[in-house]
Amino acid sequence: PLNIIWYTPEGWVFMNFSYTLIPDQPHSTIAFSIGYDSTNPTYGELMAHPGVWRYRVYAERWLILEDTFKVAAPSLQGYVEDGHGHRLENVTVRLYWNGTRMVENYTDESGFFNLRGSFLKIPMRGEGYIVIVLADREGIFKVVDRYVGENIVVEASFPITITDEEDLLQEIRFPTDVGDDPSTPVREDHLDDLAYIYYNTFLAAKFYRRKMKIDFKSEMLMVYAYERIGDNAYFQREGPLIVIGDGCSNWNYPDAPVNREFHEFSHYAMWYTYGKSLPPLHKGDDNHKGVKNHCTSDSWIEGFAEFMALVINDEMRTKRLPIQWMWVFSNFADFYPVGKTFYPLEPNWPHDGDLEEFSVASILYDLWDGEDERDSDNVQMKLEDLWEILTGKYSLPKYYEDESGKWVGDKGRKEVRHIHYVADLHDALISHSKERKEDIDALFISHGFYTDKNKNGVYDSGEPVGYDASNSSHRRKMPLNPNSTIVVELPDEDLPATLLIEVLYKPPYEDYSYEYSVEITNPREIIPIRLPPPGYNATASLKVVREGYHPSETATLTSDFYWTHLGLKEHIATYHFDIRRESSIKVVNHLTCKGVDQGKPMEVTSTFKSDDTVFSFIEIEDGEVGDEILWRFQGPVGQVVDVNYTLEWSGGGSCWAYLDLTSYKTQEAVGEWTVTVYINGMEASSDVFTVEALGGLVWWGPFLGVSGIALFMAILLLLIRRLRR
């Protein structure tokens, strides 16, 4: 007899059972086990006691075998996703059971978490839930829902049960399209938006930490979402804070993530690397006002953030800009979204109005994206080298406020500081690459950053390049660019629809061409649009589409028309479009007849008399209520008669239209007619019929008859005269 005893890590006997050897089999193989899979009754107890187990085998009273094995603690594993396909890295994951916090950990780069604890058993009795905290592990930032509280970090709860081994793997997804439960301390309808904001903010932080080698640990950035400020987002120097309004916090907001998280975090990166400060915003200046401000400080701050936002988008491989509003990878890394339109930074935007910041962003983009002689872009820098220049300190002119309140620069007075103005950027670039001064100058000149001393609108040799604050005397006199919008009109019954905008460049810029789309939800939709300067000879093609409808006719808008009409009226132009509904309806039979009786054609024919009524009879299949049918009768002398009918039933059936020939004079009715059937605006069938005069005589028959009698009488008279002779 053999006796096998199992001991738990705590030392008490877990199981004791015996086995008797068979006498005539002196060489036997014996297998014994406990908890070999989750269906075994002892499995749960085995997993409930992680640690070193021991077993002993006795032959009668002698110990003949002893060994140990280790049972790992069970773990609760899974992934955390924002609800829109993005797994969240470095979020805090907590497990609560029966109201007690049991264990906490963080997700890794793939959004995976692993929670271990000796308390885990199969099954677990009571109630459990997983809490996801939207604060990153490194302590760089936290996401706050301002609808809920001032500085309360978002914590989302997800109930779970553990009844078998499969429950130890959880897929945690933030809910989408759900309503708010007022009995809970969170806004459930905001959770997926907040998770997406976390995802994008973390990507920006990861980019700056890994690519630009910035350590943000000394500051905690608060990201306020759903602030009650409408459609607005900004970085606040004091805090520091990123604030996203309740009108633009939703996950599918068009500007996100480039012109939202990436842009605002880039302000934070400048603030951090500039010694926790930003270039000064001077008295009387305002954000995004371009030349309306007396200096280029604000345009430098914004242009920097716009450029870096596109770099993050490209380097982190998140998604490309909304070409066709499809969030997919494409070659268009230079498109900066603003509302329902966007700016491609490859073209050299004019340095005027509120476009000044995009001119700055375009210069930075040209320095990074590769050389292009077409646009005076002959400089190429590595991102790391460019970043070193943008964040470095230089001996630069000291600016001060004069007696009139105007900020001016004094080339004779220097101070060591970061780049504050576009002229500083120019000087910093040349200080790093003196041998490329000519190319750097050409790049700034092509974007309009020079002092046009003689006011002739072009650069002349010797004019200062860079455009610093000492040139501010005329800046505030320059008007801002007016609203660059078009109006698209569409009948109510055709809504909602989509406007396709295709911008085509002529050689040598044809590779700049692109297309995108904008949703139309109002019968009079105001749509912002930006076309490049006239020198690029671009044309925008506009077409409205909707699923189940035939596309509209195409309208065009040229860059010449755009720039010459910009500001003349409230909108550049107004376009009216019509789209016609598609249907699976088809005509299976088309004939002409003289009448219809109880839905059946009578006297089918293609030849009619001038006093008949012509019926065009069609049989259709797969019709739908609302399908529009048009019969067009076209006569021999240019007559056009239209008959309309809208289906009031679905499926198969017949319908007809008629033409009363008695409403025409005989000479107008006689001849060949065509009847064409259009369904929902598209030609579906055509037929031809002939109309003859009443009695078989044509209208010119009597004239021919009189002429024949006269001819006969003349011949008879000639014969009589010959007989008399």
Buried (B, 14 or more C-beta within 10 A) or exposed (E): EBBBBBBBBEEEEBBEEEEEEEEEEEEEEEEEEBBEEEEEEBBBBBBBBBEEBBBBBBEEEEEEEEEEEEBEBBBBEBBBBBBBEBBBBBBBBBBBBEEEEBBEBBBBEEBBBBBBBEBBBBEBEEEBBBBBBBBBBBEBBBBBBBBBEEEEBBBBBBEBEBEEBEBBEBEBBBBBEEEEEEEEEBBBBBBBBBBBBBBBBBBBBBBBBEBBEBEBEEBEBBBBBBBEBEEEBBBBEEBBBBBBBBBBBBBEBBBBBBBBBBBBBBBBBBBBBBEEEBBBBBEEBEEBBBBBBBBBBBBBBBBBBBBBBBBBBBBBEBBBBBBBBEBEEBEBBBBBBBBBBBBBBBBBBBBBBBBBBBBBBBBBBBBBBEEBEEBBBBBBBEBEEBBEBBBEEBEBBEBEEEEEEBBBBEEEEEEEBBBBBBBBBBBBBBEBBEEBEEBBBBBBBBBBBBBBEEEEEEBEEEEBBBBBBBBBEEBBEBEBBBEBBBBBBBEEEBBEBBBBBBBBBEEEBEEBBBBBBBBBEEEEBBBBBBBBBBEBBBBBBBBBBBEEBBBBEEBEBBBBBBBEBBBEEEBBBEBEBBBBBBBEBBBEEBBBBBBBEEEEBEEEBEEBBBBBBBBBBBBBEEBBEEBBBBBBBBBBEEBEBEBEEEBEEEEEEBBBBBBEBEEBEBBBBBEEBEBBBBBBBEEBBEBEBBBBBBEEBBBEEEEEEEEEEEEEEEEEEEEEEEEEE
